[in-house]
Amino acid sequence: MESIEILKSKPPPAGYKIEELPAGEISDQEETQDQIWVHCRSCLHKIALQSDKISILDAHSHIFENPAGIFYRVVCYRSAPGTINITDYTMENTWFPGCLWSITLCRSCSNHLGWHYISGSGDFFGLIADRLTLVFIH
Ligand SMILES: [Zn+2]
């Protein structure tokens, strides 16, 4: 299965890092406090609004281990317009009880950024913390 291959082939770097990157062509508009985006760490594409971070199972972020023994720190967002879901939804080895998942990639560079979850009560994204970065505009 292709989805399993993706999970195995990309071991995450350790730790959750927030990088300050120089401003430049990254933003062409004034961003307010409400519109701070997290960006794809690989290509700096806008992925999700910081204000869309949500608490799932009583926490914004979780550390999970996949069946291949790889650990991920996953941050939950209600929306992630910069991503695209690429697989059928499955309940197999789900980290969130009752939720089906699909693998979600960066819409710009196709880096694997996390998973989209759906359940009877709604949907959310679990994004891999160290594949995202904040970009500060000064
Ligand atoms: Zn990207």
Boltz pocket constraint, residues with backbone or C-beta under 6 A from the ligand:
constraints:
  - pocket:
      binder: B
      contacts: [[A, 40], [A, 41], [A, 42], [A, 43], [A, 44], [A, 45], [A, 106], [A, 107], [A, 108], [A, 109], [A, 110], [A, 111]]
      max_distance: 6.0
